[in-house]
Structure formats: C-alpha cells, structure tokens
Amino acid sequence: MKRKHYLKPKKQRDLALEKITLLFKEAISSFKTDPKTADKNVKLARKTAMKFKVKIPLKFKRRFCKNCYSFLLPGKNCRIRTNKGNIVYYCLNCKGFTRIGYKSKISSKK
C-alpha cells in the first residue's frame, strides 16, 4: 500500500522558499571568494526544498549543475551554448550538461 505524502503547512513552505532564495543569493556573493561555500549553499537549498516540498524557482534552478550540484557561474565554471533549438549548460567541474529547449511548439509546427 502506498504512503500518502502530505504537504507541509503554507507558512512553513513560504519560509522555506524565503530561505532558498536567501541561500542562492549568498551563493552568488560568496562564489568569488570561495566556490565550495557556494556549493554547500546550493546543496542546503536543495535539501530544504525537498524537506518542505517546495519547487526551486526557475531563475535559481538553472544556476546549479543537476549532476554534481555545484553552483554554476557562466564564464567561470559553466559554458552556455545554443544548439538546435536548445540552450546547453555545460558544467566544467563534472563535464555534465543540461539541455533546455527554447523554441516554442507553435512556431515549429508552421
């Protein structure tokens, strides 16, 4: 029999989302001095999101590697390219990549 996974109370989820945004802003500012601290902040933000069942905002979701969970800063440890209707984020730490489509489905049907 499957277990039901209930959502946490709204107030807790809002606080968790606030904490996640704060951790990512901290990661952005601390990356120049210590990249490992930025990576720790990303991992902590992910754990918080999983614990309180909150989605990480899209603007932050693309700022970390999905393979090694390190904070990505374009030009420093990340390469961004376009390729056949995709934006490709290439992590220089683990050599992993993420493809994100950018062409709309309506324009491709014409």
N, C-alpha and C positions, 0 to 999 in steps of 0.2 A: 504494500500500500504506500502511495506517495505521500510525502510530508508536504504540508502547505507552508509556504514561506510568506509570512505577513510583512507588510511594510512597517517601518518604524513610524512613530508619530511625526506629524508635519513639522513641528517645532525642531525636533532633532535633525530631520533631513535638511531643513533650512540652515541650521547651524553647521552641519557637515559640509554643505555646499559653500558656505562662507569660509570655512576652514580650508577647503580645497583651493579656492581662489587665492587665499592668503598664502598657502604653501607654494603655488605656482609663481606668484609674484616674488616670493622670497627666492625661489629657484632662479628666476630671471636675473635678479640683482646679485645673487651670490655666485653665478656661473663664472664670472670674470676672475674672481679671486680663487674659488675652489670648486671645480666641477663635481667633485664627489659629494659635496654638500647638496648641490642641486639635484643629483641623482637620488640622494636619500629623501629629499623633499618630495620628489615625484613618486617614489615608492610609498611614502607615507600618505600622500594624497590618494593614490590608488587604493590602499588598504582602507582608508576612511570611506571612500566611495563604495567599496564592496561591503563594508560593515553596515553602512546605513542605507544601502541600495539606492544610491544617487548616481545619476549619469554625470560623467565629467563633461563640462561644457566643450563644445566643438572647437573653440579657439585654443583650448588647452590640450585637447585630445591629440592634436597634430603636433604638439610640442615635445612629445616623448616617443621613443622607439618602442614598438609593440613586441620586439623580440628580446631586447636586453633591458628595457625600461629605463634607459638613460635619457636625461634631458637633452633635447636637440636644439642647437642654435645654428641656423643656416650660416655657412661660411666658416664655422669653427669645427664642428664635428658632424655636420649634416650637409648633404648635397641635394638640391632640389632641381629636378628636370621635368620637362614635359615630353610625353612620348605617346603618340597615337591616341589622343583623347584622354590621357591620364596625367596626373601630377604624380611623380615618383619621388618619394622621400627616401634617400639612401643614407643609412647610418654608417659613419666611418669608424665607430667603435666595434660593432659586431658584424659589419658588412651585410646587415639585413636591410630589406627595403619594404616600403608600403606603397601600394598604388591606390590613388583616389581619382575616380572619374570626374571629369568636369564638363563633358559635353552633355547637353540636355537630350532627353529621349525624343522630344518633339522635333528638334532640328535634324536629328539623324534619320527620321522617317521620311523627310521630304525628298 
